[in-house]
Every structure is written in C-alpha cells, then in structure tokens.
Amino acid sequence: MYDVMKNTSVRYFGLKAVVNGDFVLKEPIKSYNNGFEISLFIEDGVYKISIIKKISQDSPLCLNHKTCNGTLSVIVPDESCYRGYIQQLQFIESIGGYHYNISKILYNETLELIWLSGDEMFRNLEIDFSVRKKYKTPRKKVLSQSNLSSILLLKKIIPDASIPYNYYREANNYLQNKEYRLAYLHFYMIIEYCFANGKFEQKAQVSEYMQSIDLCFAVLNSLASIKKEIPLQYNWLQSEIQNKYKTFSLKNVLRYICQQRGVLAHGSLQSAKYVFNEDDLHTITIFISQICFIICGNMQVYSMSSLDFKKKRLSERSEMLKNELKISVE
C-alpha cells in the first residue's frame, strides 16, 4: 500500500454528486469557503456539484491502493474521513433550497470520490483517479398477474389499510435512502393512526397503546426478533430505556417510542442535531420499522378471522413472548 500521486504535486481530495432543483446555470460557477473549492456545472447532461480541498501527505483521504492476487485496487476511505465534505454539501443543500430552489444533492445515490493533483490555490488541477461510491440496492420483487389480483382483493377485504400502507410505503422509501428522521416520523404515523384513537398527548397515547393487543404483540415480537438476530441493537435499546425510565418494560418501550417521535417532530435543539447527522437514529428507526411491518402484516393475516379469534391468538403469543423476553408489562 502506497500513495500513487506524484510526490511533487499538491494533493487534493474531493466529492462530486448530482444536483436536482428548479434552477438554471448560465455558466459553470465556482466559490471558496473554509478551504473548499465548490463548483457547480453541467456534466453528462445533468447538474453536478464538486467540493475539493487540499490534503496533507498523511491524510486518511490520500489515494492509496493495494494489490491482491496480482490485481491493483484502490482503498476507498471510510465515510467518516470525509464527513466534513458531506456536511458542507448538506449546508449548501439546505440554504440553497430556501433561496435558489435546490431540491436535493444526491450524495447518497450518485457520490463520486475524486483525487486530484496540481499547484497551490487549486491551480492546474488534474484528476488522478475517481471512483463512484457503491450503495446496496434493494432486491427487486417480482410483480405478477396473481400479485395484482391479490392487491385488488386486499383492497376489498381490508379497505381501511390503504392509509397505514401508504405511510409504510413513504417511510420505507426514506429508510432506503437513509433518511432516518423522516422514516421514523412516517413509521410512527402508522402507530398513531391505528392505535392512538385521536389522542395526541404522550401520556394519553401510551395509555391507548397499552390497551391494543395488536400493537403490544407487534412490539414484543419485534423485541424478540432483534434480540435473536441483532443482539447489539437489543442491548442498546434496553440500556436506553433503563437509563431513561429505570425499568425495561413494555410500557416504557412504548413511552420511549412516543417520546422519540416528540423529539423529532418539533423544532428544537434536541431534534436539530439529527438534521445533518441521522446515523444516531438508525437503530431506533430499524426497530420501529419492524414493529410497523408486523402491524401491516397482521392486517392481512387476520383479515378473514373473527375479532375474538385474533384477540385470543395474539394474547397467547404475547404471553409466550413476555416469558421469553422476561419483560414486565408496566
């Protein structure tokens, strides 16, 4: 592993991404801020933004490569190393959105990492290497004629499901794009729509939630699932709730979910920290998404069952889960 840029050149690292919005560039534009050179231009028929900064010889952002089985490959730096670049793009996106109709900088979908060399003050820059950041794309599902028929049948059997299912669709799109704040809020709307019974104050909502066997089962089932499959997330959630409420109970899990929504839904210093750094919301968003997946799934599973049968079945399974998790209700 060694640096492949010319030793005599000044080294630069940068990011490039597609920009969407209702604005027009009459010509390429360029500006400088905090050591960054920021440029907007047209490339491949779309608007793009690049952000470049000088780096030192020992920077983790230096262009390095490794050889494996005779094949040369570039070592892509960890995203944490260029977090400052992303934050700069987020700032431009937010302020530019208000003033100049920038709707989105697609740094989660079209990000390109670029290494350059040249002279001081961004003069005579030449690209030494570039690589597109690879993101996992969701596995596509096959949509068949029978699937379409089942959609239309479910519309007839569970007509009231269209609202929570639409919230789920919106939330899942945000989740796939790692927009955890908006994903969490949309997932919570499923819970609120289905089980809050028109109550909006936190204590009143939790009281309503505790009376819903559907929701309590979904929470218990989700807890059991993450405890088995991703225990680190379960331990984190258990620790969070114990630190906040002293006892890890079903009621306190619901209180935590509700309180987290309150934090994210209001403009405050508590919520502001998540606007440009949503990674801290990953675990709790995955948890609430699992709860909502079970809620929506059970709408179908028990759509042809009587209310008495569903209540009996979910109550039995809930008791088994409470014993398995060793969790109290209150």
N, C-alpha and C positions, 0 to 999 in steps of 0.2 A: 504494500500500500504506500503510495507516494503521490505528491502533488504533481499534476500533469500540466499546469500552466507555466508559461515562460517565467523564469526567475527574474528577468529584467523588467517585467511588466507590472503595472499596478493591478491588483486583483479586485474584482467586483463580483458580487452575487446579487441576483435579482429574481423577481417573480413576474409572471405575465398571466393575465386572465381576460376572459371575455367580459365586456360591459354591456348590460341591457339598459334601455331607457328611451324616453321621448326627448332626445336632444340631437343636435346636428353639429358635426365638426366641419368647419370650413377648411381647416388645415390641421396637420399634427400640432399638438401643443405640449409644452414641457414646463415644469416648475421644480423648485428645490425646497426641501424642508427637512430639518433635523438630520442632515447628511444624506438624505434620499434624493435621487433624481426620479421624478414621477412624470410619465409621458402617457398621453392618450393619442391613439392613431387608428387607422384602418388597416387591418391585415386579414387576408383570406376572406375579404368581403364583409367582415364584422368589426365592430368597435372593440378595441383591446386597450388595456392599461398595463403599463410595466412600472415596476418600482425597483430601483437599483441602488446599491450602496457599496462603498469601498469596504473591503475586509482585510484583516491582518493575516500574516503568514500562518499564525497558529489558530485561526478561527475554525470552529467546527463546520463552518459553511464552505471551507476551501474544497475545490474539486479534487477528489481522491478516487482511486479505483482499486480493485482487487482482481487477481487472476485466479480463476477456479477451473481446473481441468483444461487449461490452455486457453480459456475464454476470458477476455477482458470485460469487466462490468463496473459501472460507476456505483459508488456508495452514496445513496441518496440520504441526505441528512435528516434527522428526526424533525418532525414538525415543530417541536418545542424550540429548536435552534433558530427558526425564523418566525417565531410568534410575533415579534415586533413589526415585521413586514405585514403580516396579516392584520394586525391591529391598525396599522396605517391605512390599509385598504378599507377596513371597516369604518374608519373615521371619514374617509372620502365618500364612502357609500352613504353614510347617514347624513352628513352635511350637504353633499351633492344631491341627495334625494330631495331634500327640502327646497333647495334653491334652483336646481338645474335638471330636475326630472330624471336623475339616475335611479333606476328601479332596483337594479341588482348587479353586483360584481360577483361573477360566478367563480369565486375562489375555491368552492367546494366541488366544482364539477369540471372546470377547464384549466386548472392551475398548471403552469409550466415553470419549471425551475431553470434558471439560466446562469451560466458562469461566463464572465467576460474579462478581457484584459485590455489595457490601454495606458494612457497617460493620466496624470493627475487632473482633477477637476472634470472628470467624465469626458475627456477629450480622446478622440481617435479610438473609440471603443470597438472591439470586435468580439463576436460571440465565439467562445472556445467550445462550449458544449451546452446542450439544452436537453431536458427530459420532461415528459409530461407525467404529472403525479397520477398514479393509478388508484382508482377507487372501485371498491367492490360494487357491482351492480346487482340488484335483487334478481333472484331466479324467477324467470317469467313462467306464469301458469298458462296451461293450455285452456282455451275457451272453445267449447264445443257446442253443438246444437242442443244436446241434452242439458248442458250447463245453462244455456239461455232459457230453456224451458223451466229449469228449476228456479231461476231468478224470478220469472213471471209467476210461478206457483207460490213462491215465498211471499211475493207482493200481495197475493190473495190471502194467504194463511196468516201472515203477521204484518198487516199494513202499517202498524204503528212503529215498525222497526226502521223505517226509512230515515227518520231523523237521527237516531243514535248511530245507524250505519253510516250516514253521511259525515257525522262528526268523526267517526273512526277513520273513514277514508281520508279526510283532511288531516287528522292527527298523524296517521301513518305516513303521509307524504312528507310532513315536517320531520318526522322521525328519520326517514330515509335520507333526508338532506342534513341531518344532524342539527336541526333547529329545535333543540330540546325544550326551550322555553315555550314556544308556540305549540309544540307537540303536547306538552304536559297540559296546557290550558284546554286544548281541544279534547284530549282524553278525559279530563275532569268534567267537561260538559256532558259527556255520556253519563257519568255517575250522577251528576246534578239533575239532568233531565229525567232520568229513570227513577231516581230514588229520593230526591230532596222534597218532593211534594210541595213545591212552591216556596220553600223556606230558603232564606239566603244568609242568615246569620250563622256563624260557625257552630255554636253550641246547638242550635235548633237543627241544623243539617246533620250533625253527628247523631243526634237523638233519632232522627228519621232513619239514618243509615243503619243504626243498630237494630231496628225493627224489621229490616229487609233480609230475609233468609237468602235471597238471590245474591245480594251484594256481599253479605258476610261469608257465604260459601266461596264466592269469587276471590275474596281477599285471602281466605285460608288456603284455598287451592293454589293461589299464586305464591304464597309464602312457602308452602311445601315444595313447589316446583323449583324456586330459586335456591332453597336450602339444599336440595338434591343436586341441581345442575350447576349453579354458580354460588357456592357457599360463601365466597368473599363478599358478594353483594348482600347476601342474607346477614352476615355478621355485621356489615356496615349499617344496614337498616336497623338491626336490633340494637346496636350501640347508639345510633342517633336517637332512637325513641326512648331508650333508657336514660340517656343524658338529659333529654328534654322533659320526660314525664316520670322518670324513676322506674316505672313498671312497663315491661313489654307485654302488652295485652292487645286483644282485638280492637277494643275501643280506642286505645291510644294510637294504634296503626291508622285507624280512620281519622282521628284527630290530626295526626301528622300529615296525612294526605290532604285534608281540608285546609290546614294551616299553610302548607306549601303553596297551594293554589292562591290563597290570600296574599302571600308574599309576591308571587309572580304577576298577579292581576292588577297590582297597584304601582303607581309611580313613586318609588321610594328608594332610599339608599340601599335597602336590602335587595330590591329587585334590580337596581341599576348595575350591580356587579356582574349580573348574568347576561347583560345585553351584548357584550363583546367577548364573553368567555363562558360558554354554555356547557363546557365539559363537566363541570361540577354537578350538572343536572342529569347526567347520563344514567346513573344507577336508579334514581327515583323515577325517571321517565320510563325506563325499561320496565320497572315494577308496575307502574300504573297502566302501561300498555298491555301487560299480561292480564291484569285484572279486567280490563275492558274487552280483551279478546275472549275471555271466558264468559263475560256478561253477554256479549253479542252471540257467541256460540250457543249458549244455553237458550237464547230466544228461539233458535231453530230446533235444538234438541228436544225441548219440551213444548214446542208449538202445538203438537197434537195430543198432549197429555192434559189430564184434568189438573186443576189447581191443587187439589188435595194430594194427588199422586206426586206432583212436583215438590210440594212442601215436605211431604214425608221422605222422599228420596234425598232431597238436599239437606234436610235436617240430619238424617242418618249419616250421610257422608261428611257433614260438618263436624259431627261429634267425633268421628274417626280421625279427622284432620287435627282437631284440637288436642286429642290424646297423643297423636303422633308428634305434634309440634310442642307439646307440653305448654300450651299458651292459655292464659285465662281470658275470660270474656271482658271483664271490667278491669 
